[in-house]
């Protein structure tokens, strides 16, 4: 049962990537920007919650918080231009 679920998830990911490959480059850039901003927000939230919950300083939580801020900053300043 677990193997069937894994195969199903891999098939769905493959299908989405196949559909996404036919999208024009401008839309890909826009989707990539939204994905990176969303990921940055998730990192900031994880880091902030971990810092708030712990009574002591945690390096990993601090790194998540800083990485999220840097990621969002890079995306908004258009420094994430990737050439594939």
C-alpha positions in Angstrom: 0.0 0.0 0.0 2.8 2.4 0.9 4.6 1.6 -2.4 1.4 2.3 -4.3 1.0 5.7 -2.7 4.7 6.6 -3.4 4.3 5.6 -7.1 1.1 7.6 -7.3 2.8 10.7 -5.8 5.8 10.3 -8.2 3.3 10.0 -11.1 1.5 13.1 -10.1 4.8 15.1 -9.7 5.9 13.8 -13.2 2.6 14.8 -14.7 2.8 18.3 -13.2 6.4 18.8 -14.4 5.4 17.7 -17.9 2.6 20.2 -18.0 4.8 22.9 -16.5 7.4 22.4 -19.2 4.9 23.6 -21.8 4.3 26.9 -20.0 6.0 30.1 -21.5 9.2 31.3 -19.9 7.6 34.5 -18.5 5.0 32.5 -16.5 7.7 30.2 -15.3 9.7 33.2 -13.9 6.5 34.4 -12.2 5.7 31.0 -10.7 9.3 30.6 -9.5 9.2 34.0 -7.8 6.0 33.1 -6.0 7.4 29.8 -4.9 10.6 31.3 -3.5 8.6 34.0 -1.7 6.3 31.3 -0.2 9.3 29.2 0.8 10.9 32.3 2.4 7.8 33.0 4.4 7.7 29.4 5.6 11.3 29.6 6.7 10.7 32.8 8.6 7.6 31.4 10.3 9.5 28.2 11.3 12.4 30.1 12.6 10.3 32.6 14.5 8.2 29.9 16.1 11.2 27.9 17.1 12.9 30.9 18.6 9.7 31.9 20.5 9.1 28.4 21.8 12.6 27.8 23.1 13.9 29.5 26.2 17.5 29.2 24.9 19.1 30.4 21.7 18.9 27.9 18.8 21.3 28.4 15.9 19.2 26.4 13.4 16.1 28.5 14.2 18.1 31.7 13.8 19.6 30.4 10.5 16.1 29.6 9.2 14.9 33.1 10.1 17.9 34.7 8.4 17.7 32.5 5.3 14.0 33.3 4.9 14.7 37.0 5.0 17.6 36.7 2.6 15.6 34.6 0.2 12.7 37.0 0.1 15.2 39.9 -0.2 16.9 38.2 -3.1 13.6 37.5 -4.9 12.3 41.0 -4.5 15.6 42.6 -5.6 15.7 40.2 -8.6 18.9 38.6 -7.6 17.7 35.0 -8.1 17.9 35.0 -11.9 18.8 31.5 -12.8 20.2 30.6 -16.2 19.4 27.0 -17.1 
